[in-house]
Amino acid sequence: MRFDIISVVPELLDSPLNHSIMQRAKDKGLLEVYVHDLREFGLGKHRQVDDYQFGGGAGMVMKPEPLAACVEKLLKERLYDAIIYTTPDGQRLEQNICNKLSLYENVIIICGHYKGIDDRIRQRYVTMEISIGDYVLSGGELAAAVLVDAVGRLIPGVLNDET
């Protein structure tokens, strides 16, 4: 199974995804996790990825252009079973969702940041919105790590065929 995670702060995903069970799953070739730094797709000399909300409102959102460019690049490389956006507004992550996702081959996870992502990205690309609880985090990276861990451990062979 392959996860492609899009993040503004990719360093936050280093520790939880590169140790213990997740690292062993990767070493066995059962799990692939690629973290894409959204700033590589940012605009201008400062690689800007945030802007004021389209139509007004308080706070900044992630700009649609860098997100669309990153998602489109990934979609050109392979077919994806799901494009997940981690957000407190999403469906609560429960075991039945993890079981379903564990059957997929390729998943993109978009980690929200600031006040979220531009709604046009949600409408065009996102197939599933996931929340890990009724609280707000600084960004979606921790939720993405929880999601990868909860799903990755269900892949046959990851836990010595125990699920």
DANOR-V363330 format. One record per run of one state. SS is the DSSP state (alpha for helix, beta for strand, coil for the rest). FROM is the first residue (numbers start at 0). LEN is the number of residues. If there is no record, write none. Layout:
# DANOR-V363330
SS/FROM/LEN + SS/FROM/LEN
This chain:
# DANOR-V363330
coil/0/1 + beta/1/6 + coil/7/2 + alpha/9/8 + coil/17/2 + alpha/19/8 + coil/27/4 + beta/31/6 + alpha/37/4 + coil/41/1 + beta/42/1 + coil/43/4 + beta/47/1 + coil/48/1 + beta/49/3 + coil/52/7 + beta/59/3 + coil/62/1 + alpha/63/14 + coil/77/4 + beta/81/11 + coil/92/2 + alpha/94/7 + coil/101/4 + beta/105/6 + coil/111/1 + beta/112/1 + coil/113/3 + beta/116/1 + coil/117/1 + alpha/118/6 + coil/124/3 + beta/127/4 + coil/131/7 + beta/138/1 + coil/139/1 + alpha/140/12 + coil/152/11
